[in-house]
Amino acid sequence: METKINFSGRSIRYTEEEIAVVVEAMRCADPLTQGRHMREFERCFAHYQNVAEGSCFTVMNGCSALEISAQLCRFRPGDELVIPAHTFTASAYPYVKRGVRLVWADVDRRTRVVTAESIEAALTPNTKAVVVVHLYGYIADMPEIAALCRERGLILIEDAAQAVGAEVAGKKSGSFGDMGIFSFHSHKNLTTLGEGGMLYVRDPALAAVVPALRHNGHCDYAFERPDYWKPAMGNVDIPTLDGEALMPNNYCLGEVECALGAKLLERIDQINDEKRVRALYFIDALAGFQELEFHRVDSRRHNYHLLAARMTTGPDMRDRFIRAMAFEKGVKCVVQYIPLNRYGFYRRLGYGEASCPCGDDFFDSMVSFPFQHWLSNEDLNYMLTATREVLCSLHGAEK
């Protein structure tokens, strides 16, 4: 059957005002990178997050932010990092590249994110850092997790790539930890023309080296130059922390993307709220079907970046459901985030063992519905009707 509702890689449609901002930046921005739009986006984002000005840095994608955070951790041989196995691979491999050993933590069966208890169970005397992933748009129990990390003297990194705007205890996701990572990929609730990201760094001493790490080691000369062109237009140096050299990168985000990001930030709460209302409508309309178990959250703790459920009747029924939705109804549901320890890539690196039964159970039975912001009411209701009909059909077939 022809696909009626695709699992789109594009989350939102831009308004005419947002398009106008992009066009104006295309016409007038000078330079087209590292300019006033970058500074404005960083300032607006810090204000939105209620964190210190100068602590947020645009980068070309969320993975770039993770790469810089891994550098700032300055891992030593034998150091370990606790991270959920149930996440996207970009959450993990930047840290592997810096030589740290990964230790997998399980997720909560209901919320599908790590807890203070699951993190504590994975800690060892060698643990140096913890990565908390706010998967699907739901922010984890950060007050408890932050307290645990402070007590143990651990670096706390929040991967809030999917959870911009989500909040708990009056604070935004990505503002609890020592560092916070955000993604503005095409699939996210806030997106800057396909790619984009932001890095939050709490410690001013660490934040001071990020601009050079982000942009090829570019920095000012330490002396006054009578001739602005000598010895060169700009200096290049190796950023250092406590005498340790950190090799620079080129992770800059362009002015056009930054201009759009600052503008789109004005309606991110509206986008999140609208997605939450629709998610609750869909979830509540299926409350009579025990086969699908959703995570229902009626607050800004969940931005419903994704709409995922667990098929309580198991993997085989899940596969039959997705097959019927796709080939009989034209609705393309998907399965996401295979536990990383199952990938051959991570197994070959020695990370094939994990005790994560909740994450395994959820992945093996999960269904992720198309849930882009621009989905029409007609399409949403068609998907709802199709879901009901398929579940009734499968239920009858079981009998």
C-alpha positions in Angstrom: 0.0 0.0 0.0 1.1 3.6 -0.7 2.5 5.4 2.4 -0.1 7.8 3.7 1.8 9.0 6.8 5.5 8.7 6.7 7.9 8.7 9.6 9.3 12.0 8.4 12.8 13.3 9.0 11.5 16.8 9.2 9.8 17.9 12.4 8.4 21.4 11.7 7.4 23.8 9.0 8.9 27.3 9.2 6.7 30.3 9.5 7.0 33.2 7.0 8.7 35.3 9.7 11.3 32.6 10.2 11.8 32.3 6.5 12.2 36.1 6.3 14.9 36.0 9.0 16.8 33.4 7.0 16.6 35.4 3.8 17.7 38.5 5.5 20.8 36.7 7.0 21.6 35.3 3.5 21.5 38.8 2.1 23.2 40.8 4.8 25.2 38.6 7.3 28.9 39.5 7.2 30.7 37.3 7.9 28.5 34.2 7.3 30.0 32.4 10.3 31.2 33.5 13.8 29.3 36.8 13.6 26.5 38.7 15.4 23.8 36.1 14.8 25.9 33.4 16.5 26.4 35.7 19.5 22.7 36.5 19.6 21.6 32.9 19.4 24.0 32.0 22.3 22.7 34.9 24.4 19.0 34.1 23.7 19.6 30.4 24.5 21.4 31.1 27.8 18.5 33.4 28.7 15.9 30.7 27.8 17.9 28.2 29.9 18.3 30.6 32.8 22.1 30.0 32.8 25.0 32.4 32.8 25.6 34.5 29.7 28.7 33.2 28.0 28.1 29.6 29.0 26.4 28.5 25.8 28.1 27.8 22.5 26.6 27.1 19.1 28.2 24.2 17.2 27.4 22.5 13.9 25.5 19.6 15.5 24.8 17.8 18.7 27.6 15.4 18.1 30.1 18.3 17.9 28.9 19.4 21.3 29.4 15.9 22.7 32.9 15.8 21.1 33.9 19.0 22.9 32.4 17.8 26.2 34.5 14.6 25.9 37.6 16.7 25.5 36.8 18.9 28.5 36.4 15.8 30.7 40.2 15.1 30.2 39.9 11.3 30.8 42.9 9.3 32.1 43.7 5.6 31.4 41.3 3.5 33.5 38.6 6.1 33.8 35.0 4.9 33.3 31.9 6.7 32.1 28.4 5.5 33.0 25.9 5.9 30.1 22.5 4.3 29.2 22.8 1.5 26.6 19.4 2.5 25.3 20.3 5.7 23.3 21.5 6.9 20.0 25.1 6.0 19.2 26.3 9.7 19.1 25.7 9.8 22.8 28.5 7.3 23.4 31.2 7.1 20.8 32.7 10.7 21.3 33.7 9.5 24.7 35.2 6.2 23.5 37.4 8.3 21.2 38.8 10.0 24.3 39.9 6.7 25.8 37.3 6.3 28.6 35.7 2.9 29.3 31.9 2.8 28.9 29.7 1.2 31.6 26.1 0.7 30.6 23.2 1.8 32.9 19.7 0.5 32.6 16.6 2.7 32.0 13.4 2.9 34.0 10.7 0.6 32.6 8.1 3.3 32.6 10.0 6.5 31.8 12.7 4.9 29.5 15.5 7.1 30.9 18.1 6.4 33.6 17.5 7.0 37.3 19.7 7.8 40.2 19.3 4.2 41.3 20.3 2.7 37.9 23.3 5.0 37.7 24.4 4.2 41.2 24.2 0.5 40.4 26.7 1.0 37.6 29.2 3.1 39.5 32.7 1.8 40.4 35.8 3.4 42.0 36.9 4.2 38.4 33.8 6.2 37.4 34.8 9.7 36.4 31.7 10.9 34.6 28.0 10.2 33.9 26.0 10.9 30.8 22.2 11.2 31.3 20.2 11.0 28.1 16.8 12.7 28.2 15.4 10.3 25.5 12.1 10.8 23.6 11.9 14.3 25.1 11.5 13.4 28.8 13.8 14.9 31.4 15.2 12.4 33.9 15.1 12.8 37.7 17.9 15.4 37.6 17.7 16.8 41.1 18.4 13.3 42.5 21.0 12.5 39.8 22.8 15.8 40.3 22.9 15.2 44.0 24.4 11.7 43.5 27.1 13.1 41.2 28.0 15.9 43.5 28.2 13.4 46.4 30.5 11.1 44.4 32.5 13.9 42.8 31.5 12.9 39.3 31.3 15.0 36.1 27.6 15.2 35.0 26.8 15.6 31.4 23.2 16.0 30.1 22.5 14.8 26.6 19.4 16.9 26.1 19.5 16.6 22.3 15.8 15.5 22.2 14.5 17.5 25.2 14.9 21.2 24.6 12.4 23.0 26.7 11.6 20.0 29.0 11.8 20.9 32.7 11.7 19.5 36.2 11.8 21.2 39.6 11.7 24.6 37.8 14.8 24.1 35.7 15.3 23.3 32.1 16.9 20.1 30.7 20.6 20.6 30.1 21.0 23.1 33.0 21.5 20.7 35.9 24.9 19.2 34.9 28.4 20.4 34.4 27.7 20.3 30.7 24.6 20.1 28.6 24.3 19.1 24.9 21.5 20.1 22.5 20.7 19.1 18.9 18.9 21.1 16.3 18.7 18.3 13.8 15.9 18.3 11.3 14.0 15.8 13.4 14.0 17.8 16.6 11.4 20.2 18.0 13.8 23.1 17.4 15.7 22.7 14.1 18.1 25.0 12.2 17.9 23.9 8.6 19.0 20.3 9.0 21.8 20.4 11.5 22.9 22.5 14.5 23.7 22.2 18.2 24.5 23.9 21.4 26.9 23.2 24.2 26.4 24.5 27.8 29.5 24.6 30.1 28.9 25.5 33.7 32.5 26.1 34.8 33.8 29.5 33.5 37.4 28.2 33.3 36.2 25.4 31.0 33.9 27.7 29.0 36.8 30.0 28.3 38.6 27.5 26.1 35.5 26.4 24.1 35.7 29.2 21.4 39.2 28.1 20.5 38.3 24.4 20.6 35.3 25.1 18.4 37.2 27.3 15.8 40.6 25.9 14.9 42.4 27.3 17.9 41.8 30.9 16.7 42.5 33.4 19.5 43.8 36.9 20.0 47.4 37.9 20.2 48.6 38.6 23.7 50.3 41.9 22.7 49.3 45.1 21.0 49.9 45.2 17.3 50.8 48.6 15.7 50.0 47.1 12.3 46.8 45.0 12.3 48.0 42.7 9.6 51.3 41.7 11.3 52.4 39.0 12.2 49.0 37.8 10.7 45.3 38.6 10.7 44.7 36.3 13.6 46.6 34.1 16.1 46.3 30.3 16.4 47.2 28.5 19.6 46.5 25.3 21.4 43.9 25.7 24.1 45.1 24.5 27.5 43.5 23.5 30.8 45.8 23.2 33.8 48.7 23.0 31.4 47.2 20.2 29.3 47.0 20.9 25.6 43.6 20.3 23.9 43.7 19.9 20.1 41.2 22.3 18.4 38.4 21.4 16.0 36.2 23.2 13.4 32.6 22.9 14.7 31.2 26.3 13.8 27.5 26.9 13.0 26.8 29.4 10.2 25.1 32.8 10.7 22.0 31.8 8.7 21.3 28.8 11.0 22.0 30.9 14.1 19.6 33.6 12.9 16.9 31.0 12.4 17.7 29.4 15.8 17.3 32.6 17.7 14.0 33.3 16.0 12.6 29.8 16.4 13.5 29.9 20.1 10.7 32.4 20.4 8.1 29.7 19.8 9.7 26.5 21.1 7.5 26.4 24.1 4.4 26.7 21.8 5.7 23.8 19.6 6.4 21.6 22.7 3.0 22.4 24.2 1.2 21.7 21.0 3.0 18.4 20.6 2.1 17.4 24.2 -1.6 18.2 23.7 -1.7 16.0 20.6 0.3 13.2 22.3 -2.1 13.1 25.2 -5.1 13.2 22.8 -3.7 10.2 21.0 -2.7 8.3 24.1 -6.0 8.9 25.9 -8.0 7.8 22.8 -6.2 4.4 23.0 -6.6 4.0 26.7 -8.9 1.0 26.2 -6.2 -0.9 24.4 -3.9 -2.5 26.9 -1.6 -3.8 24.2 0.0 -0.3 23.8 1.7 1.2 26.9 2.6 4.9 26.5 4.4 7.2 28.8 1.8 9.8 29.7 3.1 13.0 31.1 0.7 16.0 31.4 3.4 18.7 32.1 6.4 20.4 30.5 8.6 17.6 31.8 8.0 15.9 28.5 8.2 17.7 25.1 7.1 14.7 23.1 9.8 15.0 20.6 8.8 11.4 19.8 5.6 9.4 20.5 6.8 5.9 21.5 4.9 3.0 23.1 5.6 -0.6 24.3 3.7 -3.5 22.9 2.8 -5.3 26.1 2.0 -8.5 24.2 5.6 -8.9 23.0 8.0 -8.6 20.1 6.0 -10.8 17.7 2.8 -8.9 18.1 4.8 -5.6 17.8 6.2 -6.8 14.4 2.7 -7.8 13.3 1.3 -4.4 14.4 4.0 -2.4 12.5 3.6 -4.7 9.4 -0.2 -4.1 9.3 0.1 -0.4 10.0 2.6 0.0 7.1 1.3 -2.3 4.5 -2.4 -2.3 5.2 -2.9 1.3 6.5 0.0 3.2 5.0 1.3 4.4 8.3 5.1 4.0 8.7 5.9 3.3 12.4 9.5 2.5 13.3 11.7 0.9 16.0 14.4 3.1 17.4 17.6 3.0 19.6 18.8 -0.6 19.6 20.8 -1.0 22.9 24.3 0.0 22.0 25.8 -3.1 23.5 24.1 -5.2 20.8 25.8 -3.4 17.9 28.8 -5.3 16.4 30.7 -2.0 16.6 30.5 -1.8 20.4 30.9 -5.5 20.8 34.2 -5.4 18.9 35.3 -2.6 21.3 34.6 -4.8 24.3 31.2 -3.3 25.3 29.0 -6.3 24.4 28.0 -7.1 28.0 25.2 -5.2 29.7 22.7 -5.9 32.5 19.9 -3.7 31.2 16.7 -5.8 31.2 14.3 -2.8 31.1 16.0 -1.2 28.2 16.2 -4.6 26.4 12.5 -5.3 27.0 11.4 -1.8 25.8 13.4 -1.9 22.6 12.3 -5.4 21.7 8.6 -4.4 22.0 8.7 -0.7 21.1 6.7 1.2 18.5 7.5 4.8 17.5 4.6 6.6 15.7 5.1 9.3 13.1 4.8 12.5 15.2 6.2 15.5 13.4 4.8 18.8 14.5 3.4 19.6 11.0 1.2 16.5 11.0 -2.3 17.6 10.1 -5.3 16.8 12.4 -6.7 14.7 9.6 -3.5 12.6 9.4 -3.4 12.3 13.2 -7.0 11.0 13.3 -6.4 8.7 10.4 -3.4 7.2 12.3 -5.5 6.9 15.4 -8.3 5.1 13.5 -5.8 2.9 11.8 -4.2 2.0 15.2 -7.6 1.0 16.6 -8.5 -1.1 13.6 -5.2 -2.9 13.5 -5.2 -3.6 17.3 -8.8 -4.9 17.0 -7.8 -7.1 14.1 -4.8 -8.5 15.9 -6.8 -9.1 19.0 -9.4 -11.0 17.0 -6.7 -13.0 15.3 -5.3 -14.0 18.6 -8.7 -15.5 19.6 
